[in-house]
């Protein structure tokens, strides 16, 4: 072989070697093709989901969305705030928002939602959402709402021995709300550290907590994936949320102003309706509940002095409000007096709960609506824990006065002084003028 031939062979071998290095073999080409196809399929599927799911923006104008109680609604702060009525305020709470006009016709949806009073309540929260969940939600919502007066409905059972139902927190945890809470620059590092520590103690995964807090560049990438995935989950629930929103009443749709509701007339209506619904027991509890639950007594020998974590979480909730620019009203629900008598929960225990909540509010400089004087007011509750016919009217009246900056028999703290309560001359009575 001549030198020229050897040179040509060397060049050809090098060329083949180069092509072998640049181009994969048949097996690898097949694998890459499959991977590319799967990626394209996934992207197409994601694009389809993105187009198919409702957006978290404005929904139809013919409905009112503030009073919907449904899975996925409260976690979707963008949808909730985009669809708040103009005069509405955020109301954080739990299962009391489940009480509908089918049972209590003077519930907020009817009294505010179907009138032109200029005040509405936007429900945020579901059953078992206690103080820590509310703290996270307040931080997530704060920058998205222009009306800074808000209400937190505090339930006595949150403060049962063992901190109520805190064991359910990890199952109720919302990644979206927590990410938005962490992203709120108005909330101090100290408060964020407290919430993170408490969430971890209650079973939230370390990976999620690291992602939301952006501990490392990788965590920040994970945060994008977690948040977008959770947002798609929440958007998948919006069709149901929207379908549950009641259509605006003729009066509401007209935009006519009706002014302050007639509280005295509503109390009279509450008494009549309560009497009709509560016929098989002496506790003012509606019949169907009594038939099913008369022997169910989780209040039996309960106490309120073994719930330090929950009291601390409530203080954190009020601290979040202060840092984030919200002005909270803490609604202190009463226990059911005669039921708690039967359950052997002493007055000392009950007063400890009321006094400790008031003390936390005073320390935070927060107003409160104190209904502790209503323990024995018949029909204040409709069962053993939830506001009923009189209860909702009382709460609505105090909330209305809080929003409008006027005096009320049940308002206390933060410039209101001590709440006078049910015996006050200022307390509305059934049949009197408002």
N, C-alpha and C positions, 0 to 999 in steps of 0.2 A: 504494500500500500504506500502510495506516495505521500509526501508530507501534505500536499494539498488535499488528498482524500481524507487523511487523518484529521486535518483541520475541519473539513466539512462534516465528518462524523461527530467530532466533538461538539460542533455548533448544533447539530441536530439533537444530540443527547441532551445538551443544555436546554434546548428549546422545549423538548419533551418534559424534562424535569421541571422547567419553569411552569409549563401548562399544568403539570400534575400538582404543583404547589398552589397555582391560582384556582383551579377548578376542582371541586369536590368530586368524589367518586359517586357512582349511582346510588349507593345506600345512603350516603350523607345528603345527596341532593333530594332523595325521597323524604328523608327526615325533615330537612329544611322546608320542603314544600308543604308537608303536613303541618309543621309549626306555623308557617306563614298563613296557611288556610285557617287554622284555629284562631290565630290572632285576628285575622280579618273577620271571621265569624263573630268573635267576641266583640270587636269594635262595632260591627253592624248591629249586633244584639243590643249593645249599650246605646247606640244611636236610636234604635227603635224604642227602647225603654224611655229614653230621654224625651222623645217626641210623643210617646203614647201617654205618659203619666201627666196628670194635671200639674200646673206650675204652682209654686208657693206664693202667688201674688193675689191680685184682686180677683174675687169670684163674682158671681152675678149680683147685681144691685137689688134684685127683688127679694132677697132673703136677709135675715139678720143672724150673724154668726157668733155673737158674743156669748150666747148661752148654751152652745153645743157642748155636751159632755160625751166625749167619744175617744177611744184609743187613738193615739197619734196626734191629736189636735194640739194639746198643750206643749208637746215637745217641739212643735213646728212654729217657732217664734216669728218667722217671716210671714207665714200665712196668717197667724193670729193678729199681728199688728197691722198687716195690710188690710184686714177686714174688720177692724175695730170700728164701732160707731163713733161719730165725731165727739160725742160727749161722754164716751165710756172711759172707765178706769180699770186697770188690771186688778183682779181679785184673786189672790192666791189662796188655795185651800185644798180640800180633799173630797170625800164622798158626799158632803152636804150638797154639792153641786148636782148630784144625781137626782135630787128631789125635784120633780117636774110638776107642771100645772095639773096633770092628771090626778095627782094626790093632793097637792096644795095649790089651789088656784090663785093664791096671792104670792106665789114665788116670784123672784126677780124678773124672769122672762115675761111674766104677765104685767106686773106693776110698772116696770121700767120699759121692757122691750116692746110692749104693745101700746105705749102711751107716747106723749110728746113732752115728757118731764124735763128733757135735756140731760138726764143722767142715765148711764147704763153701767152694768158690771160685765167685764170680760173675764170669763172663768178661765183660770189656769190651775190645773192640778186634778188629780183623780184619787180614788181610794188608796190609802197607805202612803201617800206623799206627805211626809212629815217635814220638820223644820229644815233639815239639811237639804232636802230636795228643793224646798222653797227658796233657800238661800242661793242655790245654783241658778234656779229659774229667774230670780230677781236680777241677778247679775247679767244673765243672758238677755233679758228683755229690756233692761234699763235704757240703753242707748237707742232703742227702736220705738219708744213711745214718747209722744210729746206731752201727754198728761201725766204729771209726775206724782200726783196723789194716788196711792194704791191701798189696798186692804189685804190683810192676812187673817184668815179665819182659823183660829187656834182651837183644836179639839182636845177636851180633857183626856181622852184615851191615849193621846200621844205621850202622856206623862205618867202612865201606869208604871208600876214597878218593873224594872228591866227596860225602860225607855220605849214603852209602847211596842210598836211593830217595826222597830229599826232593822230587825233581821231580814225584812223584805227589801231593804234599800237597794241591794245589788241587782235585784230583778226589776226594780223601778228606775234604775240609773239610766239617764239619757246622755249618750255621748254628744249629740248635737248641742244640747243646752250646756253641757260642761265645757265643750270647746269654746262656745261663745262667752261663757263666764270667764274662762282663762284669757280670752282675747280682749276683754274689757279693760282698757288701761286705767280706768278710774278706780278699780279695786286694788287695794294695797297688796304687796307681796305677802305680808303677814296674814291677811285674811285668806289669800289664795293657798298659802301653806297649810293653814288650819283645815280648810275644806279638803285639800288633797289628803292630808293625814287621816281625816275622818272617813273619807270615801274608801281609802285603802283598808282601814280598820273594819269597815263594813262589807268588804269582799269585792270591791271593784278591782279589776286586773291591773297589774303594774304596767303592762304594755300600753293600755289605753291611757292611763294617767300620764305616763312619760310622753306619749304622743301629743296629748292635748296641751301639755306644758312645754313642748318643744325642747326637751332636754338635750338632744343631739340632732345633727342634720338628718340622720336616719329617722329619728322620732318625728321630725317635722314632715318628712315624706309620708310616714305612716299616718300622720294626722290628716293629710289630704285624703288618703284612701279611706280612713275611718269615717271622716265627715261626709264625703260624697256618697259612700255606701249607705250611711244612716239617713242622709237626706232622700235618697231614692226610696228607702223603706218608708219614710214618713209621707212622701208624695204618693206612694201606693195606697195609702189610707185616706187620701183627701176626697176621693169620690164618695166614700161613706160619710165623711164629716160634712161635706156639702149637702148631701141628701138629707141629713138630719137637721139641717138649719131650717127653722120655720120661716115661712113667707111673711113678709111684713104685713101687719094689720092695715086696714084701710086708713085708720087714723095715723099710724106711723108713716105710711107711704105718702100721706098728704103733706107731711112736714109741719102740721099745725102744732103750735105750742099749747100744752095743757097745764103747765105750771106744776106746783107741788101737789103730789097725790093727797087725797083726803084720808089721812091716817086713821082718824076715828072711825070713819065708815069701813075702812079695811079691817080694823080690829073687830068691829061688830060682825062683819062677814066671816072673819076667822072663827069667832066663837060659834056661829051657826054651823059652819062647815065642819069644824072640829067635832061638835056634838053629833053630827050625822055620821062621821067616819069612825067614832069611838064609842061603840055600844056594848061591847062584851067584856069590859074591864074597868077598873076604877082609877087607872093611871093616865088616862088621856092618850092612850096609844092606839093607833088605828087598827081596826079589827083583824085584817089579814096578817099583819105583823104579829099581833098577839096570839093568834091561832097557831102560828108556826113557831114562835120563839119565846113563848111565855116561860118555858123552863130553861132557856138559854141565859146564863147569867155570868158573863165574863167580869162583871164588876164585883163579884162576891169577895168581900174582905180585901178589896184593892187598897193601894196607898199611892200617894203622889210624891213621896220623899225619897224614892229610889230611882230617880231618872235624871241624874246630874248631866249626863251626856246630852239628853234632849233639851234640857234648859240651856245648856251652853250652845247648842245648835240654834236655838231660838235667838239668843243674843247675837250669834253670828249673822243670822238672817237680817236682823235690824242694823247691824254694822254694815252689811253689804248695801242695804238701802241707803244709809247715810253716805257712804263713800260714792255710790253710783248716782246720787242726786234724786233719789225717790223719797217721798214723804209718806210713811206708812201709817195706817190705822190698824191696830191689832184688835180684832174682834174676839173677845173672851167669852166663849160659849159657856153656859152653865151646865152643871150636871143635872140629871133628872132627880129632883129632890126626893120624892116618895119612892122611886125605884132604888135610889142609893140607900135610903133608910132600910128597905127590905134587904138590900145587899150587904148591910152592916159596914158601910163606909162612913166613918164618923165625921161630924162637922169640923173637927180639928183638921182632919185630912183634907177636906174640901177647901177650907179656908187657907190651908197651906198652899194649895195649887193657885188659888186666886191671887193671894198676896205675892207669891213668887213671880207670877206673870206680870203683875202690876209693877213690881220692883224692877224687873228686867226692862220693861218699857220706860220707866222713869229714868233708869240709868242711861238708856239710849236716847232719851229725849223724844220718845215717840208717843203719839196719842193712842188711846185705846177706847174701845166701846165695851164697857164692863156690864155684862148681863148676869153677874153672880146673884143679884137680888131677885132673879126670875126663876130660881130653882123650883119653886112651887107654883109658878104661874101656869095654870092649866092650858094646854095646847101650845105652850112655847115650843116644845118638842113634839114631833109626831110619832116617834118611837122612843128608844132609850138614849139615843145619841144625836139625832139629826134635827135641825130646826124644822118646826112645823108651821101651823097656821098663824099663831100669834108671833112666834119666833121670827119668821121671815119679815113680818111687818115691822117689828121692832128694829131688826137689823137694817132693813131698807131705810127706815126713817133716820136712824143715826148716821148711816152712810151718806144719805142725801144731805144732811146738815153738815157733815164733815166736808164734803165736796164743796159746799157753798159757804163754808166758814161761819156757820151759825151755831148757837148754843143748843144743847140737847141734854136731856136728863141722864143719858147713859155715857156721854163722852167725858173722858178724863185724861189727865196727863198733858204734856206739851202745850201749856197755855190754857187748858180747860179746867185745871184744878182737879178736885176729887169728883168722881162720878156720883151724882145723887141717887140714881137708881129708880126702882119701881115706885118707891114711896114719895118721890119728888112731885111737887105740884106741876112741874114741867112735863112729867110723864103723861103721854096721851092716853086717854081712857076711851073705851068703846062708847060711841054714841055722842061724844062731845065734839066740839069744833076742833079743827086741826090747829 
